[in-house]
Amino acid sequence: MVAVAVQDRPPAGLTPDRRAEQTVDRALAAIGDWLMRHQRAIRAAQWAVVGVYVALLAVPAALPLPERTAHIWTNVVLFAQFVFWGIWWPFVLVSMVLVGRLWCGVLCPEGALAEAASRRGLGRAVPRWIAWKGWPFVAFACTTIYGQMVSVYQYALPALLVLGGSTVAAVIVGFLFGRGKRVWCRYLCPVNGVFSLLSKLAPVHFRVDTGAWAAWPKAPGAQPKVDCAPLVPIRTMKGASACHMCGRCSGYKGAITLSRRSPMHEIVHVAGLEAKPWETVLIVVGLMGIACGAFHWSASAIYVDVKQFFAEQLIGLGFVWPLEATMPWWILTDYPDQNDVMTVLDGAVLVGFILGTAALVALGVGAALALATRLTGRWSWARFHHLAQGLIPIAAAGVFLGLSALTVTMLRAEGFELDFVSPLRAALLVGAGLWSLAFGWRIAGLAPVGLPSRLAATVAFSGAVAIGVASWALLFWTF
């Protein structure tokens, strides 16, 4: 016992900072091992979340729409709306930046259902079309645009259709493919790509020690077993973007440990090892373009002017059907009792506005990235895509601000004074912009060029950052 106590005592030569770092390292490793040992408790927590998730989706959809005098604390429909869109989704995004994809591995109801279906399913091999790398962008874009068409944030039936439909699809895919795996989560989940990007900023990850892995005894029975549900190639895992942080592999072959890292590390030193064009498309076109247009259109004077222009043209041609025709609620918003109805013209202009916003933002950001790439030497697509990774902080901040705008709107409708929100939004945008600039500076520094070229490339990169900041600032402030 004495020997153990002496061994646990930190060496006398360590500085206080180093001792604190060792304490944090031991605590993180212990948390990872706790997750590994308590998988049964984690599964119980997942099923509890499944119950809450189903109740919040199904119960409001079966109830009448709330009256104008209803409150969050007196009406189940408004309460569920606030929980889903005002708390749940914004802060799931925040959790990705803070602790990686812990939500996916420990709490996500859709992942739990998909894995459970896969354990009892057909166990077929994953076809090549499912593994297409473009699905994260396509799924995000389609879900975002369709959600605006049916007003998913405002009404319970569209929420049940969009979120419930995704969950049903996850269960079907789980039943058909893999054996106890999360094929849906790995390839098809509409937010998989977004979570993958944001988790690159997390200051914690499961680190793989390749030396310890190689030194593990090769004798029969000496190797423990680990089941990675999201199909991550654990031995070659270098970042946190695909890891679900479930803890099942903690301590595997004495090589995997929950560890701290710099929030800059993965994007600067890992993201550039392999060019991923579809990630660039998701960042620039999806998060910075489509998401921006989706949150902007309802408050945009441009949207109104464009709709008015086309209405006048159609009336002049004697073609008034698009101005009057409506669609079922599951295609376009149709709630006449709430004075909330979209005509065919409304829907067409809505989709055009979102796509047009995405195109303008993508062209501007893409041009700035191209110039920054060229200023770091000879043209390199790998560096272009690497620089795009540096925009993740501003892209993440924008999506969070867009989602949390509903939180603020609902709380203000209940009479809460939220004067601090505007300064916080400004601080978040400025902070995210500076963080992205720091990434641009570090990534440009990896190119074999001198200081003047590095500075010039960073200035060009700042153009992309400025577009991201301005596009979201316009949503909250009038200049």
Secondary structure, 3 states (H helix, E strand, C coil): CHHHHHHHCCCCCCCHHHHHHHHHHHHHHHHHHHHHHCHHHHHHHHHHHHHHHHHHHHHHHCCCCCCCCCCCCCCHHHHHHHHHHHHHHHHHHHHHHHHCCHHHHHHCHHHHHHHHHHHCCCCECCCCCCCCCCHHHHHHHHHHHHHHHCCCCCCHHHHHHHHHHHHHHHHHHHHHECCCCCHHHHHHCCCHHHHHHHHHHCCEEEEECHHHHHHCCCCCCCCCCCCCCCCCCHHHCCCCCCCCCCCCCCCHHHCEEEEECCCCHHHHHHHHHCCCHHHHHHHHHHHHHHHHHHHHHHHCHHHHHHHHHHHHHHHHCCCCHHHHCECCCCCCCEEHHHCEECEHHHHHHHHHHHHHHHHHHHHHHHHHHHHHHHHCCCCCHHHHHHHHHCCHHHHHHHHHHHHHHHHHHHHHHCCCCCCCHHHHHHHHHHHHHHHHHHHHHHHHCCCCCCHHHHHHHHHHHHHHHHHHHHHHHHHHCCC
